[in-house]
Amino acid sequence: MILEHGDDLPVVPGSAIGIIPNPMSGRDIRRIVSQASVFPNTEKTSMVLRVLRAAGTLGVERVLLSTDTFGIAAGVQREMVRLTTARSTAHLRWPKVEFLELDRPTGGAADTTAYARVMAEQCSAAVVLLGGDGTMRAAVPGLGDTPMLALSTGTNNAFPIMLEATVAGMALGMIAIGAAAAPQTRCKMLHVEITRASGRVDHEVALVDACVSTAMDVGSRALWTGTSLRELYCTFGEPHGIGLSSIVGRLRPTGRTDAHGAAVMLADPVTAGHTVLAPLAPGLLQPVGVAEVGELVPNRPHPVRLDRGTVAVDGEREVEFGPQDRVTVTLRHDGPRVIDVPAALRASTTQHALLTH
C-alpha cells in the first residue's frame, strides 16, 4: 500500500494491543554492586508513548495499559493531553487507551501476571512488556496464547531485547491490524519441580536459566557471585549475553531457536580445575569454576545433584530445598509466543510499504 500525501491508514475495528511497563524493573540489589543501566520511570513513560504513537498511526483502535503508583500511567495520560492540544502535534492519531486497574494490587510480580491475564482475556493481539528477565517470566502464566514482545528495561536482560520503542510499536501495530502474522511457535522454557517429603510438588518456570547454589536461603534473591553456584541449566546462552546464561555463552553457545538447551556443572572457582570469566551482572566480570558442560535434551527431567540449597530462576533465588526433597529441571518447548520484530516488519512490507509522496 502506497499512501498519498496527507492520508492515514484506516483504523481497524477490533484491533488492540496491551502494554505493561514494570515500574519496579531495574531496582534490585545488583544496582549496589554493579554499574547497570538505569531506566527511570520517566523513560519508561516515554517508551510507552512512542509505542502508542506508532500503533495509532498504523490504525490500531485500542490499547490496554496497566496502571501503577509510580507515575508511568499518569505521565502517559498527561503527555497525551498535552500533545493532543499542542499545535505542532495536534494531528497525531492516538489509539483509544484504556487504563486498567487491579482490584487487589500487590506491588510485586503477581501484578504483572494479573495484568497479562486481563489483557489476554480482552483479546489483545499482542502484549509488550517493559522490564527485565523477571518481568517476562512473571507475565508467562497470564499470557496464554497471546504473543509477547519483551523490551529491555531491567538489570539483567538476557531474554528481553534492546530496541527502539517506536519500531516495537510498528511491529505490534502490524500484527494487530493483520498486516503481519503473529508468531506461531513457542520459545523454550525450563520447568523446575521440587517434590517434597510430604508429597507436595512445588513448580517454578524460567525463560532463560535455572541455577542451583549452596546458599541455604533466598535472602536478597539476586545472584551476582560465582562462588556458591553448582548447577546451571539454560534455554539458551549467547556469547554477548549478560547474567548467568553468559556462562553457557562462554562455554557452549546455544541459540534461542536451537531445539536443545545447555547444562553446566559448576564448582568453587578457588578449587576448580577450570574457570571462566563471565559477566554475571553489568560491569561485573566474575570467575566461575567449571566441572562439566553438556547438552540439555528437551522433555527429559534432569535430577539436581546437590542435596540442599536454593534454586534461582532467571537470576533470582525462589526455592529452598533439603535432603528429603527431590528436584528436577526439564526443558520444554512450551514457553510464550515471542514476537520477532525484524521478521514481523519484513513480512509486513509485502502489504504496507508506508511510503508517502
C-alpha positions as CSV (number, residue, x, y, z in Angstrom):
1,M,0.0,0.0,0.0
2,I,1.3,3.4,-1.0
3,L,-0.1,6.3,0.9
4,E,-1.0,9.6,-0.8
5,H,0.3,12.7,0.9
6,G,-1.8,13.5,3.9
7,D,-3.6,10.2,4.0
8,D,-3.7,7.9,7.1
9,L,-4.0,4.2,7.4
10,P,-7.6,3.4,8.3
11,V,-8.4,2.4,11.9
12,V,-9.0,-1.3,12.0
13,P,-12.1,-2.1,14.1
14,G,-11.3,-4.5,16.9
15,S,-7.6,-4.2,16.7
16,A,-5.9,-4.0,20.1
17,I,-2.6,-4.4,21.9
18,G,-1.6,-4.4,25.5
19,I,1.3,-2.6,27.3
20,I,2.7,-3.5,30.7
21,P,5.6,-1.3,31.9
22,N,7.1,-2.7,35.1
23,P,7.8,0.3,37.4
24,M,10.0,-1.8,39.6
25,S,12.3,-3.3,36.9
26,G,15.9,-2.4,37.3
27,R,15.7,-1.7,41.0
28,D,17.2,-4.9,42.7
29,I,20.3,-5.2,44.9
30,R,22.6,-5.7,41.9
31,R,22.4,-1.9,41.4
32,I,24.6,-1.6,44.5
33,V,27.4,-3.9,43.3
34,S,27.4,-3.2,39.6
35,Q,27.1,-0.4,37.1
36,A,23.8,-1.5,35.5
37,S,22.0,0.7,33.1
38,V,19.3,2.9,34.7
39,F,15.8,3.1,33.2
40,P,13.9,5.7,35.2
41,N,10.2,5.6,35.1
42,T,10.2,8.8,33.1
43,E,12.0,6.9,30.3
44,K,9.5,4.1,30.5
45,T,6.7,6.7,30.2
46,S,8.4,8.0,27.0
47,M,8.8,4.5,25.6
48,V,5.1,3.8,26.2
49,L,4.2,7.0,24.4
50,R,6.4,6.0,21.4
51,V,4.7,2.6,21.2
52,L,1.3,4.4,21.3
53,R,2.2,6.9,18.6
54,A,3.4,4.2,16.2
55,A,0.4,1.9,16.9
56,G,-2.1,4.8,16.5
57,T,-0.5,5.8,13.2
58,L,-0.9,2.3,11.8
59,G,-4.6,2.2,12.7
60,V,-4.7,0.3,15.9
61,E,-8.0,1.1,17.5
62,R,-7.4,0.3,21.2
63,V,-4.6,-0.1,23.7
64,L,-4.8,-1.6,27.2
65,L,-2.3,-0.1,29.6
66,S,-1.5,-1.2,33.1
67,T,-1.6,1.4,35.8
68,D,0.9,2.0,38.6
69,T,1.6,4.2,41.6
70,F,5.0,5.3,40.3
71,G,3.7,7.8,37.7
72,I,4.1,5.9,34.4
73,A,0.4,5.7,33.5
74,A,-0.3,9.2,34.9
75,G,2.6,10.6,32.8
76,V,1.3,8.9,29.7
77,Q,-2.1,10.4,30.3
78,R,-0.8,13.9,30.9
79,E,1.5,13.8,27.8
80,M,-1.3,12.6,25.6
81,V,-3.4,15.5,26.6
82,R,-0.6,18.0,26.1
83,L,0.4,16.6,22.6
84,T,-3.2,16.5,21.5
85,T,-3.7,20.2,22.3
86,A,-0.3,21.4,21.1
87,R,-0.5,22.9,17.6
88,S,2.6,21.1,16.3
89,T,1.4,17.7,17.3
90,A,-2.4,18.1,17.2
91,H,-2.5,15.9,14.1
92,L,-1.4,12.8,16.0
93,R,-3.8,10.0,15.9
94,W,-3.9,8.2,19.3
95,P,-5.5,4.8,19.8
96,K,-8.2,4.7,22.4
97,V,-6.2,4.0,25.7
98,E,-7.9,2.0,28.5
99,F,-6.1,2.3,31.8
100,L,-6.5,-1.0,33.6
101,E,-6.6,-1.2,37.4
102,L,-6.4,-4.3,39.6
103,D,-8.8,-4.9,42.4
104,R,-6.0,-6.0,44.8
105,P,-2.6,-4.9,43.5
106,T,0.4,-6.4,45.4
107,G,3.2,-4.2,44.2
108,G,5.1,-7.3,43.1
109,A,5.4,-9.8,40.3
110,A,1.8,-11.0,40.8
111,D,0.6,-7.7,39.3
112,T,2.4,-8.4,36.1
113,T,0.8,-11.8,35.9
114,A,-2.7,-10.4,36.6
115,Y,-2.4,-7.6,34.0
116,A,-1.2,-10.1,31.4
117,R,-4.2,-12.3,32.1
118,V,-6.6,-9.4,31.8
119,M,-5.1,-8.3,28.5
120,A,-5.1,-11.8,27.1
121,E,-8.8,-12.3,28.1
122,Q,-9.7,-9.0,26.4
123,C,-8.4,-10.2,23.1
124,S,-5.3,-8.1,22.7
125,A,-3.4,-9.2,19.5
126,A,-0.1,-8.9,21.4
127,V,1.3,-7.5,24.7
128,V,4.5,-5.6,25.0
129,L,6.3,-5.7,28.4
130,L,9.0,-3.3,29.6
131,G,11.2,-4.9,32.2
132,G,14.0,-7.5,32.8
133,D,14.1,-11.3,32.8
134,G,11.9,-11.4,36.0
135,T,9.2,-9.3,34.5
136,M,8.9,-11.5,31.4
137,R,8.8,-14.7,33.5
138,A,6.0,-13.2,35.6
139,A,3.9,-12.5,32.6
140,V,4.0,-16.0,31.2
141,P,1.2,-17.6,33.4
142,G,-1.2,-14.9,32.3
143,L,-0.5,-14.6,28.6
144,G,-1.7,-18.0,27.4
145,D,-1.5,-17.9,23.6
146,T,-1.2,-14.1,23.4
147,P,2.2,-13.2,21.8
148,M,4.6,-11.1,23.8
149,L,7.2,-8.5,22.8
150,A,9.9,-8.2,25.5
151,L,11.6,-4.7,25.7
152,S,14.6,-4.4,28.0
153,T,14.4,-2.0,31.0
154,G,15.8,-4.3,33.7
155,T,19.1,-5.1,35.4
156,N,20.0,-8.4,33.7
157,N,18.3,-8.5,30.3
158,A,19.1,-11.8,28.6
159,F,15.6,-12.5,27.4
160,P,14.2,-9.1,26.5
161,I,15.7,-7.2,23.6
162,M,17.1,-3.7,23.4
163,L,15.0,-2.0,20.7
164,E,13.7,1.4,19.9
165,A,10.1,1.6,21.2
166,T,8.8,3.2,18.0
167,V,10.0,0.2,16.0
168,A,8.4,-2.2,18.6
169,G,5.2,-0.2,18.2
170,M,5.3,-0.7,14.5
171,A,5.7,-4.5,14.8
172,L,2.9,-4.7,17.3
173,G,0.7,-2.5,15.2
174,M,1.3,-4.6,12.1
175,I,0.3,-7.7,13.9
176,A,-2.8,-6.1,15.5
177,I,-4.2,-4.8,12.1
178,G,-3.4,-8.1,10.4
179,A,-0.6,-6.8,8.2
180,A,1.9,-9.3,9.7
181,A,1.3,-12.7,11.2
182,A,1.6,-13.4,14.9
183,P,4.3,-15.9,15.9
184,Q,3.0,-19.5,16.0
185,T,5.9,-21.3,17.6
186,R,6.7,-21.2,21.3
187,C,10.1,-20.5,22.9
188,K,11.9,-22.8,25.2
189,M,11.2,-22.8,28.9
190,L,12.6,-24.6,32.0
191,H,10.4,-26.3,34.5
192,V,11.7,-26.8,38.0
193,E,9.9,-29.3,40.1
194,I,10.6,-29.8,43.8
195,T,8.9,-32.9,45.2
196,R,8.7,-32.5,49.0
197,A,8.8,-35.3,51.5
198,S,5.2,-34.6,52.2
199,G,4.3,-35.4,48.6
200,R,3.6,-31.7,47.7
201,V,5.2,-30.6,44.4
202,D,6.4,-27.0,44.0
203,H,6.8,-25.7,40.5
204,E,8.7,-22.8,39.0
205,V,9.5,-21.8,35.4
206,A,12.4,-20.0,33.8
207,L,12.7,-18.4,30.4
208,V,16.5,-18.3,30.5
209,D,18.2,-20.1,33.3
210,A,17.7,-22.2,36.5
211,C,20.7,-22.2,38.8
212,V,21.3,-24.3,41.9
213,S,23.5,-22.8,44.6
214,T,24.8,-23.8,48.0
215,A,23.1,-20.8,49.6
216,M,20.6,-22.0,52.2
217,D,18.0,-19.3,51.9
218,V,16.7,-17.0,49.2
219,G,17.9,-13.9,51.1
220,S,18.1,-10.9,48.7
221,R,17.2,-13.3,45.9
222,A,19.5,-11.9,43.2
223,L,22.7,-13.8,42.3
224,W,25.8,-12.0,41.3
225,T,28.8,-14.0,42.6
226,G,30.1,-17.3,41.3
227,T,31.4,-18.9,44.5
228,S,28.2,-20.7,45.5
229,L,27.0,-21.8,42.1
230,R,26.9,-25.6,41.5
231,E,24.4,-26.4,38.6
232,L,23.3,-24.2,35.8
233,Y,20.5,-25.1,33.2
234,C,19.8,-22.7,30.3
235,T,17.4,-22.5,27.5
236,F,20.0,-20.5,25.6
237,G,23.3,-18.8,26.2
238,E,24.8,-16.2,23.8
239,P,28.4,-15.1,23.7
240,H,27.2,-11.5,24.0
241,G,24.8,-12.3,26.8
242,I,24.6,-11.0,30.4
243,G,23.8,-12.8,33.6
244,L,24.1,-16.5,34.4
245,S,23.4,-17.6,30.9
246,S,26.6,-15.8,29.8
247,I,28.4,-18.8,31.4
248,V,26.9,-21.0,28.7
249,G,27.6,-18.4,26.1
250,R,31.3,-18.5,27.0
251,L,31.5,-22.3,27.2
252,R,28.8,-23.8,24.8
253,P,26.9,-21.1,22.9
254,T,23.3,-22.2,22.4
255,G,20.8,-20.3,20.3
256,R,17.3,-19.3,21.2
257,T,15.9,-21.3,18.3
258,D,18.0,-24.4,18.9
259,A,16.0,-27.4,20.0
260,H,18.2,-28.2,22.9
261,G,19.5,-26.2,25.9
262,A,22.7,-26.5,27.9
263,A,23.7,-27.8,31.4
264,V,26.8,-26.8,33.2
265,M,28.1,-28.4,36.5
266,L,29.9,-25.7,38.4
267,A,32.4,-25.6,41.3
268,D,34.0,-23.1,43.6
269,P,36.5,-21.2,41.4
270,V,39.1,-21.3,44.2
271,T,39.4,-25.1,43.9
272,A,38.1,-25.8,40.4
273,G,40.4,-27.2,37.7
274,H,38.9,-24.9,35.1
275,T,37.4,-21.4,35.4
276,V,35.8,-18.9,33.1
277,L,35.2,-15.2,33.4
278,A,31.6,-14.3,32.9
279,P,29.6,-11.1,33.1
280,L,27.1,-12.1,35.8
281,A,25.8,-8.5,36.0
282,P,26.6,-5.3,34.2
283,G,30.1,-4.2,34.9
284,L,30.8,-7.3,37.0
285,L,33.1,-10.0,35.5
286,Q,33.3,-12.9,37.9
287,P,35.4,-16.1,37.8
288,V,33.2,-19.3,37.7
289,G,34.5,-22.8,38.3
290,V,33.5,-25.3,35.7
291,A,33.4,-29.1,36.1
292,E,31.2,-30.4,33.2
293,V,29.4,-28.9,30.2
294,G,26.7,-30.7,28.3
295,E,23.5,-30.5,26.2
296,L,20.1,-30.3,27.9
297,V,17.7,-32.5,25.9
298,P,14.1,-31.5,25.7
299,N,11.4,-33.3,27.7
300,R,13.9,-35.3,29.8
301,P,13.8,-34.5,33.6
302,H,17.3,-33.8,34.8
303,P,17.8,-34.6,38.5
304,V,19.6,-32.0,40.6
305,R,22.7,-33.4,42.2
306,L,23.1,-31.1,45.2
307,D,21.3,-32.3,48.2
308,R,20.4,-29.0,49.8
309,G,20.5,-25.3,48.8
310,T,18.4,-22.9,46.7
311,V,17.2,-22.7,43.1
312,A,17.3,-19.4,41.3
313,V,15.1,-18.9,38.2
314,D,16.1,-16.2,35.7
315,G,18.7,-14.9,38.2
316,E,16.6,-14.7,41.4
317,R,16.5,-17.3,44.1
318,E,13.0,-18.6,44.6
319,V,13.1,-22.0,46.2
320,E,14.9,-23.6,49.1
321,F,15.3,-27.4,49.3
322,G,16.8,-30.0,51.6
323,P,18.0,-33.7,51.6
324,Q,14.4,-35.0,51.8
325,D,13.3,-33.1,48.6
326,R,13.8,-34.3,45.0
327,V,14.5,-31.5,42.5
328,T,14.4,-31.9,38.7
329,V,14.8,-29.5,35.8
330,T,13.1,-30.1,32.4
331,L,13.5,-28.2,29.2
332,R,10.3,-27.9,27.2
333,H,9.1,-26.0,24.1
334,D,6.0,-24.6,25.9
335,G,7.1,-21.0,26.6
336,P,5.3,-17.9,25.4
337,R,4.9,-16.9,21.7
338,V,7.6,-14.3,21.3
339,I,7.4,-11.6,18.5
340,D,10.4,-11.5,16.2
341,V,10.4,-7.8,15.4
342,P,12.6,-7.9,12.2
343,A,10.6,-10.8,10.9
344,A,7.3,-9.1,11.6
345,L,8.4,-6.0,9.8
346,R,9.8,-7.9,6.8
347,A,6.6,-9.8,6.4
348,S,4.5,-6.6,6.6
349,T,6.4,-4.9,3.7
350,T,4.5,-7.1,1.2
351,Q,1.2,-5.4,2.2
352,H,2.2,-2.0,3.6
353,A,5.1,0.0,2.0
354,L,4.4,3.0,4.3
355,L,5.5,5.4,1.6
356,T,4.4,9.0,1.0
357,H,4.8,11.2,-2.0
